[in-house]
């Protein structure tokens, strides 16, 4: 068992208005079980900030945005997961990354309104029980 912690983005970074922007770097999670993203969003003139997770098979290939599946009457449908931050408190989100090689996180303004002046700080902690 072990834990890794790392800063992805310092507090001085202003959020992006119209596009999802990479937070820090793509993270190798091959031998990681769970990763917890620690976020401090300081709201500015914008309505809020949207966070997305993107699992990847390789360092450069996007597979898909994180999603949830539901089943009804034998049909499974998916919903893309986004986390909308609308206030200046600290947040944390834990992801099960078993079976994933890499993951990246992106952030961007919600509703594309206002002039983004909010800042976004992020770090992560990861726990592992396997070795590689």
C-alpha positions in Angstrom: 0.0 0.0 0.0 1.2 3.5 -0.7 0.1 7.0 -1.5 1.3 9.6 -4.0 0.5 13.3 -3.9 1.2 16.0 -6.5 0.2 19.5 -7.4 -1.4 19.7 -10.9 -2.2 23.4 -11.1 -1.3 26.3 -8.8 -3.9 28.9 -7.6 -2.8 31.6 -10.0 -4.2 30.0 -13.1 -7.3 31.7 -14.5 -10.0 29.4 -15.9 -10.6 29.1 -19.6 -13.9 30.6 -20.9 -14.9 28.6 -23.9 -12.8 25.4 -24.0 -11.9 22.6 -21.7 -8.2 23.1 -20.8 -5.9 20.5 -19.4 -5.2 20.7 -15.7 -1.5 20.1 -15.2 -0.5 16.9 -17.0 -1.8 13.5 -18.1 -1.4 11.2 -15.1 -0.2 7.6 -15.4 -2.5 5.4 -13.3 -1.5 1.9 -14.4 -0.8 0.7 -10.9 -3.2 3.1 -9.1 -6.5 2.0 -7.6 -8.1 5.3 -6.7 -7.2 8.9 -7.4 -8.7 11.8 -5.5 -8.7 15.2 -7.1 -8.5 18.1 -4.6 -9.8 21.3 -6.1 -10.0 25.0 -4.9 -12.1 27.1 -7.3 -12.3 30.8 -6.5 -15.2 32.2 -8.4 -14.8 35.3 -10.6 -17.0 37.1 -13.0 -18.0 33.8 -14.7 -21.1 31.7 -13.7 -19.0 28.7 -12.7 -16.4 26.2 -13.7 -16.9 22.7 -15.3 -14.5 19.9 -14.5 -14.2 16.8 -16.7 -12.2 13.5 -16.4 -10.9 11.7 -19.5 -9.6 8.1 -19.2 -7.0 7.2 -21.8 -5.5 4.0 -23.1 -2.2 5.6 -24.1 -0.5 8.9 -23.2 -1.7 10.7 -26.2 -5.0 9.0 -27.2 -8.3 10.3 -25.8 -10.7 7.4 -25.2 -13.8 9.1 -23.9 -15.0 11.5 -21.2 -15.9 9.8 -17.9 -19.5 8.5 -18.1 -22.2 6.8 -16.1 -24.3 4.0 -17.5 -28.0 3.2 -16.6 -30.2 0.4 -17.7 -33.9 0.5 -18.3 -36.0 -2.1 -20.1 -32.9 -3.9 -21.3 -31.4 -0.8 -22.9 -28.2 0.7 -21.5 -27.6 4.4 -22.0 -24.7 6.6 -21.0 -24.5 10.1 -19.5 -21.2 12.1 -19.8 -20.1 13.1 -16.3 -19.2 16.7 -15.6 -18.7 18.4 -12.3 -20.0 22.0 -12.1 -18.3 24.2 -9.5 -20.2 27.4 -8.7 -18.7 28.6 -5.5 -15.3 29.2 -3.9 -15.1 26.3 -1.5 -12.7 23.4 -1.7 -13.9 20.2 -3.3 -12.6 16.7 -3.7 -13.7 13.9 -6.1 -12.5 10.3 -6.0 -12.2 8.2 -9.2 -11.8 4.5 -9.4 -9.0 4.1 -12.0 -8.4 0.4 -11.8 -7.9 -0.9 -15.4 -7.1 2.6 -16.8 -3.6 3.4 -18.1 -3.8 7.2 -18.0 -6.3 9.9 -16.9 -6.4 13.6 -17.5 -8.6 16.3 -16.0 -9.8 19.4 -17.8 -11.5 22.6 -16.6 -13.4 25.4 -18.3 -16.0 28.1 -17.7 -19.7 27.2 -17.6 -22.2 29.0 -19.9 -19.4 31.0 -21.6 -20.6 34.1 -19.8 -18.7 36.9 -18.2 -15.0 37.4 -18.4 -13.4 34.6 -16.5 -11.5 36.0 -13.6 -11.9 32.9 -11.3 -8.9 30.8 -10.5 -8.5 27.1 -10.2 -6.0 25.2 -8.0 -5.8 21.4 -8.2 -3.7 18.6 -6.7 -4.3 14.9 -6.4 -3.6 12.0 -4.1 -3.5 8.5 -5.3 -3.5 5.2 -3.5 -2.1 2.0 -4.8 -1.8 -1.6 -3.6 -0.1 -3.1 -6.7 3.4 -2.6 -7.8 4.9 -2.2 -11.2 
